[in-house]
Amino acid sequence: MALLHTSQVHVPVFDALRDRHHPGLRLRHTVDGELLARARSHGPEAAAGAVRAALAGAVTGGAEAVLCTCSTIGAVAERCAGDMGVPVLRVDRPMAAAAAAHRRIAVVAAVESTLRPTVALIGEEVAREEREAGGRTGEHTASDGSARVRTHLAEGAWERFEAGDHDGYLDAVAAAVDAVRDADVVVLAQVSMAAAAARATTSVPVLSSPRPGLAAAARAVEAAKAGDAVLEGQAPAVGGAAARESAAR
């Protein structure tokens, strides 16, 4: 499996998850911080060509699936799946599917450019859940998920991340989580935020993406090996009930 990151700090996170939950799974990491920088400055679509090139390089290198670990460019990567010939997954879709089971959803991010893609993704999963529940669309559904979601930016957190103050970064994220009110679940929008869940004191469930995202990608690799992978439209297969179950574990 190939993983496309926008920060080097994600590499040991996924290696540790692999060692703990998926021993024997071979990971190949590609790190390109410029993808996030471009997306933050000019919007995710501005990075589309470079994302496509990175994915194609991973496939050429023998990847049986690719996991994009950056929420800001996740949708761009997912849309490339049909051209790659292997499953291309975004790390935060299983988390979003789990969040969609709740009525009041709070999204916490350290980078503002991550908020809109995350809200849109949750909106997709809310609509999926309603279809699975009987084909009805509820009064709280919106195309961008906004009727069910409130967003919160962890002020000053990203500056600490960029300065290498990892503890300060996680503390700032945890403080933002604890400040959330009137929510049934809190979503940590970025992979780098995952460890902040343990520092938060809120009684509200806090969801992060690395573990369920890697589990979904590992299943895709196994399906590919068995010859059962559905190459076109692979991304939606990690949503819905299966993704909610994975994210809850």
C-alpha positions in Angstrom: 0.0 0.0 0.0 1.2 3.5 -0.8 0.4 6.4 1.5 0.4 10.0 0.2 1.2 12.5 3.0 1.7 16.2 3.2 3.8 16.0 6.4 6.7 13.7 7.5 5.2 13.5 11.0 2.4 11.2 9.6 4.9 8.4 8.6 5.6 7.0 12.1 1.9 7.3 13.0 0.8 5.0 10.3 3.8 2.7 10.7 2.8 2.2 14.4 -0.8 1.5 13.4 0.4 -1.0 10.8 2.6 -2.8 13.4 -0.2 -2.9 15.9 -3.2 -3.8 13.8 -2.0 -4.9 10.4 1.3 -6.8 10.8 2.7 -7.9 7.5 1.1 -5.0 5.5 3.8 -3.3 3.4 3.6 0.5 3.4 5.4 2.8 1.0 5.3 6.5 2.1 5.4 9.5 -0.2 5.6 13.0 1.5 5.0 16.2 -0.4 4.3 19.2 1.7 3.9 21.4 -1.3 0.6 19.8 -2.1 -1.0 21.2 1.1 0.8 24.6 0.7 -0.7 24.9 -2.8 -4.1 23.8 -1.7 -4.1 26.3 1.2 -3.0 29.2 -1.0 -5.1 28.5 -4.1 -7.7 25.9 -3.2 -7.5 22.1 -3.4 -8.2 22.0 -7.2 -4.9 23.9 -7.7 -3.1 20.9 -6.5 -5.0 18.4 -8.7 -2.3 17.9 -11.3 0.4 17.3 -8.7 -1.9 14.9 -6.7 -2.6 12.9 -9.9 1.1 12.7 -10.7 1.9 11.5 -7.1 -0.8 8.8 -7.3 0.3 7.7 -10.7 3.9 7.4 -9.4 2.7 5.2 -6.5 0.8 2.9 -8.9 3.8 2.7 -11.2 5.8 1.7 -8.1 3.5 -1.3 -7.5 0.9 0.0 -5.1 -2.2 -2.1 -4.8 -4.1 0.7 -3.1 -3.3 4.3 -2.2 -4.4 6.1 0.9 -4.3 9.9 0.9 -3.8 11.1 4.5 -4.4 14.8 3.9 -8.0 15.9 4.4 -7.6 19.1 2.4 -6.7 17.2 -0.8 -8.6 14.0 0.0 -11.5 14.7 -2.4 -9.1 15.5 -5.2 -7.2 12.2 -4.7 -10.4 10.2 -4.5 -11.7 11.6 -7.8 -8.5 10.2 -9.5 -9.4 6.6 -8.5 -11.0 5.7 -11.9 -7.9 6.6 -13.8 -5.4 4.8 -11.5 -6.5 1.2 -11.9 -6.2 0.7 -8.1 -8.4 1.9 -5.2 -7.6 5.4 -4.1 -9.0 6.2 -0.6 -9.1 9.3 1.6 -8.2 8.6 5.2 -11.1 10.5 6.7 -14.1 8.9 5.0 -14.6 6.1 7.6 -14.4 8.7 10.3 -17.0 10.9 8.5 -19.3 7.9 8.1 -19.1 7.2 11.8 -19.9 10.9 12.5 -22.9 10.9 10.2 -24.7 8.6 12.7 -25.0 11.6 15.1 -27.4 14.6 14.9 -25.1 17.4 16.0 -21.5 17.1 14.6 -18.6 19.4 15.5 -15.6 19.6 13.3 -12.3 20.9 14.8 -9.4 21.7 12.5 -6.1 23.5 12.9 -6.0 24.6 9.2 -8.9 26.5 7.8 -8.6 25.0 4.4 -9.5 21.6 5.9 -12.9 22.7 7.2 -14.8 22.9 3.9 -13.7 19.5 2.5 -14.4 17.8 5.8 -17.9 19.3 6.1 -18.6 18.3 2.5 -17.5 14.8 3.1 -19.7 14.5 6.2 -22.5 15.8 4.1 -22.0 12.9 1.6 -22.0 10.4 4.4 -25.2 11.9 6.0 -26.9 11.6 2.7 -25.7 8.0 2.3 -27.0 7.1 5.8 -30.4 8.5 5.0 -30.6 6.5 1.7 -29.6 3.4 3.6 -32.3 4.1 6.2 -35.0 4.0 3.5 -34.3 6.4 0.8 -35.6 9.5 2.6 -33.8 12.8 2.9 -34.2 14.4 6.3 -34.7 18.0 7.2 -31.2 18.3 8.5 -29.5 17.2 5.2 -27.7 19.8 3.1 -25.4 19.3 0.1 -22.4 20.5 2.1 -23.5 18.9 5.4 -23.8 22.3 7.0 -27.2 21.7 8.6 -25.7 19.0 10.8 -22.2 20.4 11.3 -20.6 23.2 13.1 -16.9 24.0 12.5 -14.3 25.2 15.0 -10.7 26.4 14.2 -8.1 25.7 16.9 -6.6 29.1 17.0 -2.8 29.2 17.1 -2.5 25.5 16.9 -1.1 25.3 13.3 1.6 27.8 14.1 2.8 25.6 16.9 2.8 22.6 14.6 4.9 24.4 12.0 7.3 25.5 14.8 7.8 21.9 15.8 6.0 22.3 19.2 4.1 19.1 19.0 2.9 19.1 22.6 1.8 22.7 22.3 0.0 21.8 19.1 -1.9 18.9 20.7 -2.7 21.0 23.8 -4.2 23.7 21.6 -6.3 21.2 19.7 -7.5 19.5 22.9 -8.5 22.9 24.3 -10.5 23.6 21.2 -12.2 20.2 21.5 -13.1 20.9 25.2 -14.5 24.3 24.2 -17.1 22.7 21.9 -20.7 22.9 23.1 -24.0 21.4 21.9 -22.4 18.6 20.0 -23.0 14.8 20.0 -19.7 14.0 18.5 -16.4 15.9 17.7 -14.5 15.1 14.5 -10.7 15.9 14.4 -10.3 16.9 10.8 -6.6 16.3 10.4 -4.5 13.2 10.9 -2.0 15.2 12.9 -4.6 16.0 15.5 -5.4 12.4 16.4 -3.3 12.2 19.6 -5.2 15.3 21.0 -8.3 13.1 21.6 -6.5 11.6 24.7 -5.7 15.0 26.0 -9.3 16.3 25.8 -11.5 16.1 28.9 -14.9 16.3 27.2 -17.4 13.5 27.7 -18.5 13.8 24.0 -17.0 11.1 21.7 -14.0 12.4 19.7 -13.3 10.7 16.4 -10.0 10.7 14.5 -9.1 9.3 11.1 -5.8 7.4 11.1 -6.8 4.0 12.5 -10.2 3.5 10.6 -8.7 5.0 7.5 -5.8 2.6 7.4 -8.1 -0.3 8.2 -10.3 0.6 5.2 -7.2 0.8 2.9 -5.9 -2.5 4.3 -9.2 -4.1 3.3 -8.9 -2.7 -0.1 -5.4 -4.2 -0.5 -6.8 -7.6 0.6 -9.6 -7.3 -1.9 -7.2 -6.4 -4.7 -5.1 -9.4 -3.9 -8.1 -11.7 -4.0 -9.1 -10.3 -7.3 -12.3 -8.9 -5.9 -11.6 -5.2 -5.9 -14.1 -3.0 -7.8 -11.7 -0.6 -9.3 -14.3 2.0 -10.5 -16.2 3.8 -7.8 -14.0 2.2 -5.0 -14.2 5.3 -2.7 -17.8 5.0 -1.7 -17.3 1.4 -0.7 -15.6 2.6 2.5 -18.6 4.6 3.6 -21.8 3.6 5.1 -22.3 1.0 7.8 -19.0 -0.8 7.2 -17.0 2.4 7.7 -19.0 3.4 10.8 -18.2 0.0 12.3 -14.5 0.4 11.5 -14.3 3.9 12.9 -15.9 2.8 16.1 -13.3 0.2 16.8 
